[in-house]
Amino acid sequence: MSAPASGKPSDGTDFKQYIELHRQSVYDTICKYVPMKEPIEHYKIIRDYIDRQGSYRRPGIVMLTGQMFGAKQDELLLIAAAEQLSEDWILMQDDAEDDSELRRGKPAAQRIYGWVHAMNATDTGHIAMWRMVKDYMLKAGQKDGNRMFEKFYDMLAYTVEGQYIENKFIHNTKDIGTASETLYYRIVDSKTCYYTVYGPMQIGAIAAKQPDSVLEMLKDIGTAAGKAFQITDDILDMVADEKVFGKKRFGDLYEGKLTLMILHAYEQATDKEKEQIDRIYQKDRSQKSAQEIQFLVDTINKYKGLEYAQEQARRFGEQAKASVEKNWSKFPANEYRNIMFSAISELYIRKK
């Protein structure tokens, strides 16, 4: 679908089509803050993930929520671009920490440039992101700009906390027997619910000068939708085509991450199976064999871990849908309202 000259959606536009209306302008804005300059080799690294682009789901949510509540495109573009840039540098850092193999269908940055250079490049993305936030604040004025800064800061601070908790389990604890769904959902709450869903929604609403009551409503919707999104992401890691998903299949098992599937399987497993799961999870990614990963997959399938996760994703998806319906009258009756419903649904009904 091509973008109308006005940049406004046509009747029947869904969220994916809406994203494409704004993709180029978001990307161009990022490139202005992270230009190719000397030393070219350094900037080439951080621009790698920027140029690969991604789903642009997060900036899409910022733009959509803001426009739905009455903000203009030029009032949203800079902070939406900052949101996307945060994803670009955080993912590069995350991949380096996990030594991931693929990102957006290509080798992860540290596999191409080395861990040291990839991590250093993330600093450039981080610095440029805060410069974008600063420029937004200057444009918005002290009161509105400070409100935006506090929200952006709080969202990223909570995300980093979740990353620490996950990294501690992966690199230090390495013991499924000590984990629980409570721990899993704590990680999901910070790394997905807030950062991926209701944080971007709240940022768009703040740009549209909405009160705190609206931010709380969006949190209610986004928490359930974020849980459904992450569980679906975990499921796709098990079943999706790598070319479609853009990441290595069974990457979560290789990296030793917690998922509902492995937690459910471990709880049901025999003592002998638990011992084998423990031995595999004690190993670093590079030490795990294909046969060991297949054992984990077979155990998950034996105890219907996929079916359990699918049921939980469906349950949280229904919660999100119910929350949207409950608050439907609070959404302005404009061309963006139906796209918002599409956006919430797209978070957990997807192939990548």
LOLUMPA-489809 format. One line per field, with one value per residue (C-alpha): x, y, z. Coordinates in nm, 3 decimals. Example, Ala and Ser with C-alpha at 12.3 -4.5 7.8 and 13.67 -1.06 7.14 Angstrom:
X <- (1.230|1.367)
Y <- (-0.450|-0.106)
Z <- (0.780|0.714)
***
This chain:
X <- (0.000|0.147|0.129|-0.121|0.031|-0.110|0.053|-0.291|-0.428|-0.704|-1.018|-0.936|-0.568|-0.430|-0.134|0.127|0.014|0.013|0.376|0.473|0.319|0.581|0.875|1.081|1.039|1.136|1.440|1.548|1.525|1.746|2.003|2.026|2.136|2.361|2.520|2.796|3.114|3.470|3.571|3.354|3.432|3.285|2.968|2.918|2.865|2.585|2.429|2.423|2.120|1.968|1.990|1.856|1.552|1.307|0.935|0.921|0.648|0.754|0.771|0.451|0.277|0.416|0.291|-0.045|-0.130|-0.023|-0.221|-0.525|-0.521|-0.474|-0.099|0.035|0.287|0.566|0.506|0.561|0.831|1.138|1.036|0.915|1.256|1.426|1.215|1.331|1.694|1.671|1.568|1.854|2.131|1.973|1.934|2.297|2.401|2.165|2.300|2.658|2.574|2.395|2.630|2.321|2.373|2.111|1.932|1.680|1.779|2.154|2.450|2.443|2.677|2.934|2.965|3.067|3.265|3.367|3.225|3.439|3.352|2.983|2.950|3.138|2.906|2.605|2.737|2.702|2.341|2.274|2.423|2.238|1.910|1.939|2.028|1.702|1.513|1.684|1.587|1.230|1.228|1.350|1.076|0.800|0.884|0.998|0.680|0.582|0.943|1.033|0.728|0.841|1.199|1.085|0.870|1.144|1.399|1.171|1.089|1.453|1.566|1.306|1.404|1.770|1.661|1.480|1.788|1.998|1.758|1.754|2.133|2.186|1.980|2.144|2.506|2.512|2.215|2.168|1.925|1.567|1.488|1.527|1.317|0.942|0.674|0.689|1.051|0.961|0.682|0.904|1.145|0.859|0.701|1.008|1.155|0.830|0.516|0.663|0.932|0.749|0.384|0.250|0.565|0.546|0.169|0.225|0.496|0.254|-0.014|0.226|0.314|-0.061|-0.075|-0.301|-0.350|-0.210|-0.548|-0.504|-0.151|-0.289|-0.555|-0.287|-0.079|-0.375|-0.415|-0.044|0.047|-0.177|-0.088|0.283|0.262|0.079|0.342|0.638|0.487|0.408|0.767|0.890|0.664|0.788|1.144|1.045|0.834|0.889|1.084|1.421|1.389|1.052|1.136|1.481|1.644|1.797|1.546|1.570|1.780|1.620|1.726|2.079|2.104|1.956|1.661|1.349|1.027|0.692|0.754|1.074|0.936|0.621|0.822|1.065|0.783|0.632|0.961|1.100|1.397|1.625|1.494|1.536|1.898|1.960|1.787|2.000|2.322|2.232|2.132|2.460|2.646|2.720|2.568|2.876|2.901|2.550|2.522|2.240|2.152|2.117|1.893|1.685|1.648|1.506|1.271|1.156|1.095|0.894|0.687|0.644|0.488|0.293|0.488|0.394|0.026|0.055|0.228|-0.026|-0.307|-0.142|-0.084|-0.448|-0.558|-0.355|-0.462|-0.823|-0.747|-0.596|-0.894|-1.135|-0.941|-0.959|-1.333|-1.384|-1.204|-1.326|-1.540|-1.232|-1.056|-1.134|-1.370|-1.133|-0.957|-0.688|-0.910|-0.967|-0.597|-0.522|-0.737|-0.541|-0.215|-0.311|-0.421|-0.103|0.108|0.005|-0.136|0.179|0.444|0.746)
Y <- (0.000|0.335|0.628|0.903|1.246|1.360|1.071|0.983|0.629|0.530|0.345|-0.013|0.051|-0.200|-0.153|-0.303|-0.074|0.220|0.149|0.164|0.512|0.638|0.399|0.617|0.937|0.758|0.601|0.932|1.105|0.843|0.876|1.252|1.181|0.888|0.997|0.812|1.003|0.943|0.701|0.531|0.183|0.274|0.438|0.153|-0.082|0.109|0.194|-0.178|-0.249|0.089|0.019|-0.334|-0.176|-0.400|-0.428|-0.060|-0.178|0.046|0.377|0.274|0.246|0.586|0.753|0.577|0.646|1.008|1.069|0.894|1.138|1.441|1.499|1.599|1.390|1.645|1.649|1.272|1.194|1.279|1.087|0.794|0.786|0.794|0.494|0.303|0.399|0.269|-0.066|-0.066|-0.012|-0.225|-0.520|-0.491|-0.493|-0.778|-0.985|-0.928|-1.030|-1.346|-1.410|-1.447|-1.577|-1.390|-1.056|-0.941|-1.224|-1.153|-1.241|-1.061|-0.760|-0.916|-1.210|-0.967|-0.698|-0.862|-0.818|-0.516|-0.307|-0.403|-0.303|0.022|0.105|0.072|0.371|0.585|0.477|0.540|0.889|0.984|0.862|1.094|1.382|1.317|1.318|1.644|1.806|1.688|1.849|2.182|2.177|2.069|2.314|2.260|2.111|1.876|1.801|1.703|1.479|1.301|1.268|1.113|0.858|0.768|0.737|0.528|0.292|0.229|0.201|-0.068|-0.245|-0.260|-0.403|-0.681|-0.742|-0.777|-1.028|-1.233|-1.217|-1.323|-1.635|-1.714|-1.652|-1.717|-1.917|-2.154|-2.364|-2.419|-2.580|-2.245|-2.053|-1.999|-1.837|-1.544|-1.483|-1.526|-1.270|-1.024|-1.026|-1.001|-0.709|-0.490|-0.608|-0.650|-0.515|-0.175|-0.135|-0.285|-0.208|0.030|0.243|0.344|0.392|0.621|0.814|0.882|0.987|1.222|1.386|1.441|1.597|1.329|1.307|1.037|0.860|0.783|0.653|0.413|0.291|0.223|0.036|-0.188|-0.272|-0.301|-0.527|-0.809|-0.751|-0.749|-1.085|-1.231|-1.079|-1.229|-1.573|-1.572|-1.463|-1.759|-1.994|-1.858|-1.923|-2.290|-2.319|-2.026|-2.031|-1.862|-1.662|-1.523|-1.482|-1.335|-1.518|-1.863|-2.135|-2.261|-1.954|-1.928|-2.284|-2.229|-1.907|-2.069|-1.833|-1.893|-1.964|-2.095|-2.402|-2.515|-2.427|-2.632|-2.925|-2.919|-2.923|-3.234|-3.412|-3.719|-3.683|-3.826|-3.579|-3.291|-3.390|-3.384|-3.046|-2.912|-3.037|-2.872|-2.539|-2.531|-2.509|-2.191|-2.146|-2.259|-2.578|-2.706|-2.966|-3.002|-3.333|-3.165|-2.895|-3.166|-3.335|-3.011|-2.977|-3.338|-3.295|-2.978|-3.161|-3.467|-3.258|-3.030|-2.719|-2.551|-2.612|-2.473|-2.157|-2.116|-2.130|-1.865|-1.640|-1.680|-1.601|-1.281|-1.186|-1.214|-1.001|-0.732|-0.744|-0.717|-0.420|-0.244|-0.308|-0.183|0.143|0.175|0.482|0.662|0.638|0.929|0.822|0.897|0.707|0.584|0.402|0.088|0.076|0.072|-0.238|-0.390|-0.296|-0.472|-0.783|-0.786|-0.814|-1.174|-1.289|-1.289|-1.494|-1.279)
Z <- (0.000|-0.099|0.137|0.059|-0.002|0.333|0.519|0.655|0.645|0.406|0.510|0.600|0.677|0.926|1.158|0.927|0.647|0.887|0.979|0.613|0.586|0.831|0.793|0.559|0.760|1.085|0.918|0.760|1.097|1.260|0.982|1.043|1.400|1.307|0.977|0.800|0.884|0.996|1.126|0.865|0.999|1.338|1.209|0.964|1.258|1.432|1.097|1.014|1.234|1.156|0.783|0.818|0.979|1.157|1.207|1.320|1.557|1.846|1.654|1.481|1.817|1.922|1.604|1.602|1.966|1.935|1.616|1.760|2.052|1.826|1.794|1.454|1.263|1.304|1.680|1.696|1.443|1.651|1.962|1.749|1.578|1.921|2.018|1.711|1.762|2.118|1.973|1.723|1.977|2.251|2.014|1.906|2.271|2.350|2.061|2.174|2.532|2.414|2.119|1.899|1.548|1.347|1.363|1.106|0.876|0.873|1.098|1.431|1.457|1.690|1.450|1.175|1.357|1.683|2.033|2.128|1.823|1.831|2.198|2.137|1.847|2.074|2.270|1.958|1.917|2.285|2.276|1.958|2.107|2.407|2.177|1.994|2.323|2.418|2.089|2.140|2.485|2.347|2.087|2.328|2.605|2.961|3.113|2.831|2.742|3.097|3.119|2.805|2.932|3.260|3.080|2.830|3.108|3.329|3.041|2.951|3.315|3.380|3.058|3.168|3.504|3.320|3.107|3.420|3.573|3.253|3.209|3.570|3.509|3.172|3.274|3.648|3.779|3.482|3.682|3.563|3.898|4.074|3.821|3.804|3.594|3.836|3.733|3.367|3.386|3.577|3.284|3.034|3.221|3.180|2.849|2.658|2.824|2.907|2.643|2.347|2.410|2.671|2.695|2.327|2.367|2.665|2.482|2.196|2.443|2.625|2.293|2.252|2.601|2.749|3.127|3.354|3.360|2.990|3.053|3.314|3.073|2.812|3.069|3.146|2.777|2.706|2.997|2.878|2.513|2.597|2.773|2.473|2.243|2.430|2.469|2.097|2.029|2.234|2.041|1.708|1.821|1.825|1.511|1.273|0.948|1.014|0.691|0.802|1.172|1.106|1.397|1.445|1.529|1.889|1.974|2.319|2.403|2.277|2.481|2.794|2.824|3.027|2.839|2.955|2.740|2.911|3.255|3.191|3.053|3.346|3.597|3.431|3.356|3.531|3.765|3.496|3.237|3.481|3.537|3.162|3.123|3.408|3.246|2.916|3.075|3.268|2.937|2.744|2.401|2.211|2.417|2.342|2.068|1.819|1.985|2.324|2.182|2.016|2.356|2.496|2.199|2.232|2.605|2.546|2.285|2.509|2.784|2.548|2.633|2.305|2.365|2.717|2.592|2.311|2.563|2.780|2.479|2.382|2.739|2.758|2.406|2.513|2.819|2.598|2.363|2.658|2.795|2.458|2.438|2.794|2.714|2.353|2.425|2.564|2.228|1.995|1.716|1.429|1.150|1.391|1.639|1.429|1.342|1.714|1.751|1.461|1.636|1.958|1.769|1.558|1.872|1.933|1.598|1.388|1.207|1.295)
***
